[in-house]
């Protein structure tokens, strides 16, 4: 295929898939369809993502799947709502089939168990079996036939063959019992096995469908945050309720108290407290007013707001999150590739084992060889379950990624979940990761009645554009100081700022050099404190006038809340930590000591961080890099596992395999533990799926018969098969209750 051709990539809903082998059949059929570059099925979500050459007729995808018993919904709009509706309809349909099958199967089972010698029993059982097999179980046969025409075999094939053979064999014995009695053998009927198998498989699918819908619960909760309609302001000031899709950039909308913000926008009128916990993980509401940005899915608590739309609904931060979670839930862990190959050959292998079982019993089965051969072959076909294998990985991945989203941990793909538990070295960028990347006044000491002149300091800093000035202004305003009128604002390069006092003299603020050049002495106390804080990475600013020093301000970038406890948690997980910083060695050493981290690199330029990661990898270490996703991009790309720290709207989704929506560093050990729990769930699921088939198939074939005369009843085999799939999904759902 010409790789230079422009390609499209879309996700569609698939109808009719009932097992993992179905998913393999859908993938195989689409991958052999002209124009398709790659097709990847998400079986639990009943979706397929198709990468295809631009210009390919999408109708060919639909026709290809229809030819083997499936269908494709080509309408990609409102896909999420359709998927939810389809799951609900499928569940209701399966529930109805199960109830009706059970109502007819119970009398058939009762006749077989308690009225086995009744002469009319086989006739009544055969009559009651007809609707179970050919009305409520008809889809097994139609799907199996369509797939067989293309040389494919799925779970439907196993069910159709086992129940069909049991029914036809029983029907023959009902109307022609003398064929066996003339040979001195009993004419057995297995109507009860056929109907109970259909009932149990339908029950298993019903429970499975219900459980699978729970695996998408976290994603659906995110979707529910999206408003469906908004109150738009028209040019004449009137308000009208319109669908969200009709709102464009620059439109003005009103958001009332208690409503969710429907789109990303900018406040142009009003003020309110906004609950942004779904984005940032911070529980405290944030006060917002004119000019501030707000984001879709956050909650307007108190005031009425008028917003100007800055992003359409499909481009909002919330939409990005939902898209990321959807893509991640549909991605496949590397281990799933092996499982898919096994599932693809599983059904043909089972058919071969069933034929071999039949042949062995016919050769060495004694007087009732044919009856036992039929009985065991049916049991083998029924007990084999590719569904448990197929569901093992994707259900655990879906629940894990969903739980991550609910805990403000966005996981980009399934591969990162499988990789995270292997990480043994974590590299932490200091600024913006360990620290807040936001200058704050850490300490302020007044001298010579300087506090009385604080309004002059506020006036000075309000004129300055320096980041440190912003921190000082914020600090003074929080202390409720008011600005004083000064004149002749002047920036003294590399030193500070200065203004004239209308009543005589001047006020200034700046560094130590500015103070000394102004002819003012610094005491030993001033110098000692300055040196102490400078070694901690802080900046020392002096406020002074012609008479002397009025205040000493310590400004720094404090550690984020929870950084120290996060480091301890990571070390307890057996992960070696390293801090990277552009600060000088003394400052970085201080921060490393504060956090209890032995390894650090100071004075590292952004372009050199990737080299540090490579160096660690060359030592055989599996390295995770945590940064802000912008100036750490090379190191993030180089790392085995990249984790970006989110800052509300500034989410580096494209920069990392995992993005933490909260600034709290304690989310990192949570993400590692979540990955470990998810991988454990996958391994448990695969273990039980393999063990189930490893034990069940030989038992069904009658391996114990020579020892103790035990033959597995096909009805019990059907129940066991149904339970195996449900147990895998339920085991995956246990992850939702895990404490991170």
C-alpha positions, 0 to 999 in steps of 0.5 A: 500500500502506498504510504504516501497516500493521505489516510483517514482514521475513524471509529465505528460501532459494530453490531453482532459481536458475541465473543473474542473470536468474533472480534478477530473475525471482524478485524481479519475481514476488515484488514482484507478489505480494499483500502483498509490500512489497519482495523482494531476492534475494541470488543468490550465497547463493540467498536472498531477503529479503521485507518483507511486510504482517503477516498475509500468508500466506507460502505465497503466496510459495512458490506464486508461485515454484513457478509459474515453476520455483523453490521457496521454503523457508519454514522460517527456523529453522536457515537457515544450516545449511540453506543450507550443506547446500543449496549442497553438495547443489546442487554434488554434483548439478551435478557428477553431471550434468556427469560423466554429460553428459561421458561421453555427449558425448565419443563424440558429439564424436568421431563428429563430428570424426573419423567425419563421413562414417560413415552410422550416425554421426548415428543413434548421435549422436542416440541418445547425445544424448537422455539428455544433453539430456532427463535431465541437461539436462532442468531447462533445458527445464522451467525455460524452459517455466515461465518462458515461461508468465509471459513471463519469459526467463532463462539457461535460456531461452537454453540450452534454445532453442539446444540444442533447435533444434540437436537438432531440426534435426539430428534432421530432417537425420538422418531426412530428409537428402534435403530438402537433398541434392535441393537440392544442399546437405549435410545437416549435423547438430549433435548434438555442439554440443547435447551439448557446450553442455549439458556446458560449461554444467553444468561452468561451473555446477559450478565457479561453485557451488564458487567461490561457496561460497568467497565465504561462507567467512568467514561460515561460519568465524564460524558455526563459532564457535557451539557446538551443545551446552552442559553445563548445571547442573541445580538439584541440581548435576548436569550434562547436555548440552543443545542451545544453543537450550534454554538460557535467561537465568539458566541456569548452564553449565560451560565446560571448558578448551579449549572455546569459550564458548557464550553471553554470560554472567557468571562465577560460579565459577572463573577462566581466561585467555580468548582474545577475539581474534575480538571485539577483535582483540587477540592476548593472552588476558585473565585473567577471574574471578568477576563478569567478563563473557564472550562467545560464540565466545571461547576458554576457555584454561585454567580450568574456569568456571561461567557464568550466561547473560546473553544467549540464543544469538540475542542474543549479540555473536557472533550480532549480528556474524553477522547484520550480515555476512549482511545486508551480504553480501545488500545491494546496492551502488548500481551493482548496481541498474543491472546488475539492470536490464541483466540483466532486459532482456539475455535478451530482447535476445539473443533479438532479436539471434538472430532478427535474425542468422537473418533476415540470414543467410537474406536474404544467406547465399547457397547455405547460407543456412539452415544458416549462419542456424541455426548462427549463431543457435544460437551467439548464444544460447549465447555470451550470458551474463547470469550474468557480469553478475549475479555481478560485483557480489555476488560481490565484495561477499560476498568483501570483506565476508567478508574484512573480518569476518576482519580485525575490520572489520564492514561494515553494507552494500554502499553503504558499500563503494562510498562509502569510496574516495571519502572525502577527509576523516576526522574523528577524535574524540579520547577513545576513538578516538585515546586509550584513554578509560581513565585511567592513571598515566603518571608518578609521582615520590616525595619525602621517603621517600614510597615507604615510605608508598605503602600509605597512598596505596593505602588512600586511593584504595581508599575513593574512587569517582573514576575517577582513584582507580581508575587509581592503585589499579591502578598501585599494585597492579601494583607489589605495594603492600599497603593500610594501615589508616587511619581517618575517610575524608573527601572534600574537595569539588573538592579530594581525599580525606583520612584519619586516621593511627592513629599521628598526623597524616593522609594526603591526596591531591588537586589543587594547590589542596588542597595550598596550602590545607593550608599546604604549599609547592609548589616551582618544579620541582613547578609546572613539571612540573605545567604541562608535563603539564597542557598535554598534557591530563594531570591532576596529583595530589599525595600528602601529609601534615602534613610535606610532599609525598610524591609527584607523580602524572601521570594521563592518557589515553594514545594508543592503540597504532598511532594515529600510524602509522594517521594516517600511513597515512591521510595517505598514502592522500590523506585529510585528517584533523581531530581533534575534542576537548572538551579545551581548545585547548592540550591538543588542539594538543599531541595534533594535533602529536604525531600530525602532524595540522594541522587540529583543533577544541578545546572542541567539545561532543558536540552540536556535532560534527554541525555540524562535519561538515555544515560540511565537507560544505558545502565539497564534501568527502566526510566519514567520521566515526570515533567511539565510536558513543554521544556521537558519534551525531549526527556519525556519522549526519551523516557520509557514512561513519560508522565506530564503534570497537568495544570488545569487547562494547561494539559500536556496531553500530547507530550506524555503517556500519562497526564496527571490532571492535578498538581499533587505529586501524590498522583504519581504513586497512585498511577504506579499502583493503579498500573500494578493492580491492572496488570495483576488483574490481567494476569489473574484473568488470563490464568483462570481463562487458560486453567479453565480450558486446560481442565475443562476440555479434557474433563468434557472429553471424558478423560476420567471415565476410565478411572471412575466412570465420570462423564461431564454433562453438557448442561453443566459444561454450558453453565461452566462456560457461561460462568468463565466469561462472567467471572473474568469481567467480575474480576476486572470490576474488582479493581474499581474497589481498590484503594489507590 
